[in-house]
Amino acid sequence: MKTLLRAGFTLIEVLVVVAIIALLVAILLPSLSRARKEVQATVCASNMRQGIQGVVLRQAETQMRKEHWSTNFGWAVHSLKQNKGQTELFNCPSDPKPRPIPAVLDRLYTDAAGMDYRGITSGDAIFCRIARNGDTWTTDIEDQVDETLFGGDAYYDNDGDFLIQYTVHSREVSTPAKMWKPGTTAWRHDVMTYKNEMIAQNVSSSGVVKAVPILWMSYSANASAGFRNAKGTPVLIVEGAKFGIFAEALGASYPSDNLARTLRFRHGGLVKKPGIEGAEWIGNYTGSGWPVAPPQTGSLGNYADADYQPRDRMNAGFLDAHVERMGWWEMFKMNPSVPTNKPTPVIPLWFGSRKGAISFD
């Protein structure tokens, strides 16, 4: 009786199978990568939409004027309360380094006794300044929140301001922070969490260390969206590299931003056009924090944001809470061959329609 022997795979057959698998992987990986990026863009848009809806609900709840939460008074910290502390709503999955913002409210008075109340601002208000030294960040919360000066003293002095310094290494949701008044004026700052829980009252110039909640931010507010005479539905929130986007000059103190440097296009295909490579925000609280004169060669040199690879689209949230994914060519008009040229904003998109002069109050 003969025993039947089962033959194994030959080397050729194994190599053929391996080659087929390698080919399939090579075909599928780009598709999987595109699908992953599409999911990230969709999550980003959903986060932005929910963030805007939160601040709109907060506006209705407190009867806050829209120019307050879209300009001087911040938006994300107010929305965070409405969204039950869901900090993930304020960062984009495609953003490799969102900014850590103190999720605090600052109740302001011009006198230490707390008699002359001036309003509540937040850690993400667009005129705040943020500076980084390694893993240590310092946020300057502006004092002039209800004045026609419109926060402009950030360029001149910080005598009535309020500083928060904190160290973070990854995605902490809370961290000890030193809080103090840098100037000599009698301004009073009562600091609360986004839940309106008191952290510190009448913070002194010597400072105090308390735990503060941290919000990791990928978005910026359009400074022009909330003016009283802004009509229609202009862009309110965009993917950006700093607190506020200044699409137009606001008086002598705040020149318009170079949108190609300020905005962050994180979705779609890669773009290698000179002028929209973005800049690292080297912010401080005595100046704009942006390069005054980028190199004429088109390269940003030391100002280049090494972690940013510009793509052709970004998410933009509008004043009516809808979100659109828009191309860089839709957000501003520019000549890509002139990298130092400031692009011209698309007026209806950024400003809405309005009559007369800008109203700051």
C-alpha positions as CSV (number, residue, x, y, z in Angstrom):
1,M,0.0,0.0,0.0
2,K,1.5,3.3,-1.1
3,T,1.5,6.3,1.3
4,L,0.4,9.6,-0.3
5,L,2.7,12.5,0.7
6,R,1.3,16.0,0.8
7,A,3.5,18.4,-1.1
8,G,4.4,21.7,0.5
9,F,4.6,25.2,-1.1
10,T,7.5,25.7,-3.4
11,L,9.7,28.8,-2.9
12,I,8.4,30.3,-6.1
13,E,4.8,30.0,-4.9
14,V,5.7,31.6,-1.6
15,L,7.4,34.5,-3.4
16,V,4.4,35.0,-5.6
17,V,2.0,35.2,-2.6
18,V,4.3,37.7,-0.9
19,A,4.5,39.8,-4.1
20,I,0.7,39.8,-4.4
21,I,0.3,40.8,-0.7
22,A,2.9,43.6,-1.2
23,L,1.1,44.8,-4.3
24,L,-2.2,44.9,-2.5
25,V,-0.7,46.8,0.4
26,A,0.8,49.3,-2.0
27,I,-2.6,49.8,-3.7
28,L,-4.6,50.1,-0.5
29,L,-2.3,52.2,1.7
30,P,-2.9,55.5,-0.2
31,S,-6.6,54.9,-0.2
32,L,-6.5,54.2,3.6
33,S,-4.5,57.3,4.1
34,R,-6.9,59.4,2.1
35,A,-9.8,57.9,4.0
36,R,-8.2,58.7,7.3
37,K,-7.6,62.3,6.3
38,E,-11.2,62.6,5.2
39,V,-12.4,61.3,8.5
40,Q,-10.1,63.8,10.3
41,A,-11.5,66.7,8.2
42,T,-15.1,65.6,9.0
43,V,-14.4,65.3,12.7
44,C,-12.8,68.8,12.6
45,A,-15.9,70.3,10.9
46,S,-18.2,68.6,13.5
47,N,-16.1,69.9,16.4
48,M,-16.2,73.4,15.0
49,R,-19.9,73.3,14.4
50,Q,-20.6,72.1,17.9
51,G,-18.3,74.7,19.3
52,I,-20.1,77.5,17.6
53,Q,-23.5,76.1,18.5
54,G,-22.3,76.1,22.2
55,V,-21.4,79.8,22.1
56,V,-24.7,80.7,20.3
57,L,-26.6,78.9,23.1
58,R,-24.5,80.7,25.7
59,Q,-25.3,84.0,24.0
60,A,-29.0,83.2,24.2
61,E,-28.7,82.1,27.8
62,T,-26.9,85.2,29.0
63,Q,-28.3,87.7,26.5
64,M,-24.7,88.5,25.6
65,R,-24.2,90.8,22.6
66,K,-22.6,88.9,19.7
67,E,-19.8,91.4,19.4
68,H,-18.7,90.4,22.9
69,W,-18.1,86.7,22.3
70,S,-16.8,87.1,18.8
71,T,-14.3,89.8,19.6
72,N,-13.0,91.1,23.0
73,F,-14.6,88.6,25.3
74,G,-13.6,85.3,23.8
75,W,-15.8,82.4,22.6
76,A,-14.3,79.0,23.3
77,V,-14.3,79.2,27.1
78,H,-18.0,80.3,27.0
79,S,-18.8,77.4,24.6
80,L,-16.9,74.9,26.8
81,K,-19.3,75.5,29.6
82,Q,-22.3,74.9,27.3
83,N,-20.7,71.7,25.9
84,K,-20.1,70.2,29.4
85,G,-16.3,70.5,29.3
86,Q,-15.8,68.6,26.1
87,T,-12.3,70.0,25.4
88,E,-11.8,67.9,22.3
89,L,-14.3,70.0,20.4
90,F,-11.8,72.8,20.1
91,N,-8.9,71.1,18.3
92,C,-8.6,69.5,14.9
93,P,-7.3,65.9,14.6
94,S,-5.0,67.0,11.9
95,D,-3.4,69.7,14.0
96,P,0.0,68.3,15.4
97,K,0.3,71.1,18.0
98,P,-2.8,72.8,19.2
99,R,-2.2,75.7,21.6
100,P,-2.8,75.2,25.4
101,I,-5.2,77.9,26.5
102,P,-6.2,78.6,30.2
103,A,-9.9,77.8,30.2
104,V,-10.7,80.6,32.7
105,L,-13.0,83.6,32.9
106,D,-11.6,86.9,34.3
107,R,-14.1,89.2,36.0
108,L,-12.6,92.7,35.7
109,Y,-12.9,95.7,38.0
110,T,-11.0,99.0,37.7
111,D,-10.7,99.2,41.5
112,A,-9.5,96.7,44.1
113,A,-12.7,97.0,46.1
114,G,-14.7,95.6,43.2
115,M,-17.1,98.5,42.8
116,D,-16.4,99.4,39.2
117,Y,-17.3,96.3,37.2
118,R,-16.0,96.2,33.6
119,G,-17.2,92.8,32.3
120,I,-15.9,89.2,31.9
121,T,-13.3,88.2,29.4
122,S,-11.7,84.8,28.9
123,G,-8.4,83.1,28.3
124,D,-9.1,82.8,24.5
125,A,-10.2,86.4,23.8
126,I,-8.7,87.5,20.6
127,F,-6.6,90.3,22.0
128,C,-4.9,88.1,24.5
129,R,-1.2,87.4,24.0
130,I,0.5,84.0,24.4
131,A,4.3,83.3,24.6
132,R,6.1,80.0,24.8
133,N,9.4,79.1,26.4
134,G,9.9,75.3,26.0
135,D,6.9,73.7,27.7
136,T,6.1,76.8,29.7
137,W,3.5,79.2,28.4
138,T,2.4,82.6,29.5
139,T,-1.0,84.0,28.5
140,D,-1.7,87.7,28.9
141,I,-5.4,88.4,29.4
142,E,-6.3,91.9,28.3
143,D,-8.0,94.4,30.5
144,Q,-9.6,96.8,28.0
145,V,-12.6,94.6,27.1
146,D,-15.4,97.2,27.2
147,E,-13.6,100.2,25.7
148,T,-13.5,101.6,22.2
149,L,-9.8,101.0,22.5
150,F,-10.9,97.4,21.7
151,G,-8.0,95.7,23.5
152,G,-5.4,97.8,21.7
153,D,-3.3,98.4,24.8
154,A,-1.7,95.0,24.2
155,Y,0.7,96.9,21.9
156,Y,1.6,99.5,24.5
157,D,1.6,98.3,28.1
158,N,0.2,95.6,30.3
159,D,-0.4,97.7,33.4
160,G,-4.0,96.5,33.9
161,D,-3.6,93.1,32.4
162,F,-3.5,89.7,34.0
163,L,-0.9,87.0,33.4
164,I,-1.1,83.2,33.7
165,Q,2.0,81.1,33.5
166,Y,1.8,77.3,33.2
167,T,3.8,74.3,32.1
168,V,2.3,71.5,30.0
169,H,3.9,68.5,28.3
170,S,1.1,66.8,26.4
171,R,-2.7,67.1,26.6
172,E,-3.2,67.9,30.2
173,V,-6.7,69.1,31.1
174,S,-5.6,70.9,34.2
175,T,-2.3,72.1,35.6
176,P,-0.9,74.3,38.4
177,A,-0.5,77.9,37.1
178,K,1.0,81.1,38.5
179,M,-1.3,84.1,38.2
180,W,-0.4,87.7,38.8
181,K,-0.8,91.4,37.9
182,P,2.3,92.7,36.2
183,G,1.5,96.4,36.6
184,T,0.8,98.9,39.3
185,T,-2.8,99.9,38.6
186,A,-5.6,99.0,41.0
187,W,-7.4,96.8,38.5
188,R,-9.0,93.8,40.2
189,H,-9.1,90.3,38.6
190,D,-11.4,87.6,40.0
191,V,-10.6,84.3,38.2
192,M,-13.1,81.5,37.6
193,T,-13.2,78.3,35.7
194,Y,-15.4,77.9,32.6
195,K,-18.0,76.5,35.1
196,N,-18.0,79.8,37.0
197,E,-16.2,78.2,39.9
198,M,-14.0,80.7,41.7
199,I,-10.2,80.0,41.5
200,A,-8.8,83.2,42.9
201,Q,-10.1,86.6,44.0
202,N,-8.4,89.9,43.6
203,V,-5.1,88.4,42.3
204,S,-2.2,90.5,43.6
205,S,1.1,91.6,41.8
206,S,3.0,89.0,43.9
207,G,0.9,86.2,42.4
208,V,-0.8,83.0,43.5
209,V,-0.5,79.4,42.3
210,K,-3.7,77.6,41.6
211,A,-4.9,74.7,39.4
212,V,-6.5,75.9,36.2
213,P,-8.3,74.0,33.4
214,I,-6.5,73.8,30.0
215,L,-8.2,74.0,26.6
216,W,-6.1,72.8,23.6
217,M,-7.1,75.1,20.7
218,S,-6.8,74.8,16.9
219,Y,-9.2,77.5,15.9
220,S,-9.2,81.3,15.7
221,A,-12.0,83.9,15.8
222,N,-12.5,86.4,13.1
223,A,-12.2,89.8,14.7
224,S,-14.5,91.4,12.2
225,A,-17.4,89.0,12.5
226,G,-19.2,90.5,15.5
227,F,-19.3,94.2,14.9
228,R,-22.7,95.8,15.3
229,N,-22.9,96.9,11.7
230,A,-21.7,93.5,10.3
231,K,-24.7,92.0,8.4
232,G,-25.2,88.6,6.8
233,T,-23.2,85.5,7.8
234,P,-19.5,86.2,7.7
235,V,-16.9,83.6,8.8
236,L,-16.7,83.4,12.6
237,I,-14.2,80.6,13.4
238,V,-11.4,79.4,11.2
239,E,-8.4,77.0,11.5
240,G,-5.6,79.4,12.6
241,A,-2.4,79.7,14.5
242,K,-3.4,82.4,17.0
243,F,-6.3,83.6,19.1
244,G,-7.8,86.0,16.6
245,I,-7.7,86.6,12.8
246,F,-7.5,90.3,11.8
247,A,-8.7,90.2,8.2
248,E,-8.7,94.0,8.1
249,A,-7.0,96.8,10.0
250,L,-8.7,97.8,13.2
251,G,-7.6,101.3,13.8
252,A,-3.9,102.2,14.1
253,S,-3.1,99.6,16.6
254,Y,-4.1,96.4,14.8
255,P,-3.0,96.1,11.2
256,S,-4.5,93.4,9.1
257,D,-3.0,89.9,9.3
258,N,-1.1,88.3,6.5
259,L,-3.8,85.6,6.1
260,A,-1.5,83.3,4.2
261,R,0.8,83.1,7.3
262,T,-2.0,83.1,9.9
263,L,-4.5,80.6,8.5
264,R,-3.9,76.9,8.7
265,F,-5.1,74.8,5.7
266,R,-5.0,71.2,7.1
267,H,-7.2,69.2,4.7
268,G,-7.1,68.0,1.2
269,G,-4.1,67.7,-1.1
270,L,-0.6,69.1,-0.3
271,V,0.1,72.6,-1.6
272,K,3.6,73.8,-2.3
273,K,2.9,77.4,-3.3
274,P,5.2,80.1,-2.0
275,G,3.5,82.4,0.4
276,I,1.1,80.0,2.2
277,E,3.6,77.9,4.1
278,G,2.6,79.5,7.3
279,A,4.7,81.0,10.1
280,E,5.4,80.0,13.7
281,W,3.6,82.4,16.0
282,I,6.4,83.9,18.2
283,G,3.8,85.8,20.2
284,N,4.5,88.1,23.1
285,Y,2.4,90.6,25.0
286,T,4.1,93.8,23.8
287,G,3.8,93.4,20.1
288,S,2.0,91.6,17.3
289,G,4.2,88.5,17.6
290,W,4.5,88.1,13.9
291,P,7.5,88.8,11.6
292,V,7.4,92.5,10.6
293,A,9.2,91.9,7.3
294,P,9.3,88.3,6.1
295,P,12.4,87.6,3.9
296,Q,12.0,88.6,0.3
297,T,13.1,85.3,-1.0
298,G,9.8,83.6,-0.1
299,S,11.3,81.4,2.7
300,L,10.2,82.3,6.2
301,G,13.6,81.2,7.6
302,N,13.4,80.9,11.3
303,Y,9.8,81.9,11.3
304,A,8.7,78.8,9.3
305,D,6.3,76.4,11.1
306,A,8.1,73.1,10.7
307,D,5.1,71.1,11.9
308,Y,2.7,72.6,9.3
309,Q,2.3,71.2,5.8
310,P,-0.2,73.4,4.0
311,R,-3.0,71.6,2.2
312,D,-5.6,73.1,-0.2
313,R,-8.6,73.3,2.2
314,M,-9.6,74.3,5.7
315,N,-12.8,74.3,7.7
316,A,-14.5,77.6,8.3
317,G,-17.5,78.1,10.7
318,F,-19.9,80.9,9.9
319,L,-21.9,83.1,12.2
320,D,-25.1,81.0,11.7
321,A,-23.2,77.9,12.9
322,H,-22.8,76.1,9.6
323,V,-19.4,74.9,8.5
324,E,-17.8,74.7,5.1
325,R,-14.6,73.2,3.9
326,M,-13.0,75.9,1.8
327,G,-10.0,76.2,-0.5
328,W,-7.2,78.8,0.1
329,W,-8.3,80.4,-3.2
330,E,-11.7,81.0,-1.7
331,M,-10.5,82.5,1.6
332,F,-8.3,85.3,0.1
333,K,-7.0,86.7,-3.1
334,M,-3.3,86.7,-3.5
335,N,-0.5,86.4,-5.9
336,P,1.4,83.2,-4.9
337,S,4.5,84.4,-6.9
338,V,4.9,87.3,-4.4
339,P,5.3,85.5,-1.0
340,T,5.6,88.7,1.0
341,N,2.4,90.2,-0.4
342,K,-0.4,90.3,2.0
343,P,-3.4,88.6,0.5
344,T,-6.7,90.5,0.1
345,P,-9.6,89.1,2.1
346,V,-12.8,88.2,0.3
347,I,-14.9,90.9,1.8
348,P,-18.4,89.2,2.0
349,L,-16.8,86.1,3.5
350,W,-14.8,87.8,6.2
351,F,-16.8,91.0,6.9
352,G,-20.3,90.3,5.8
353,S,-22.0,93.4,4.5
354,R,-22.1,96.6,6.5
355,K,-22.7,100.3,6.1
356,G,-20.7,103.0,7.6
357,A,-17.7,102.9,9.9
358,I,-16.7,100.0,12.1
359,S,-18.4,100.0,15.5
360,F,-16.2,98.7,18.2
361,D,-18.4,99.0,21.3
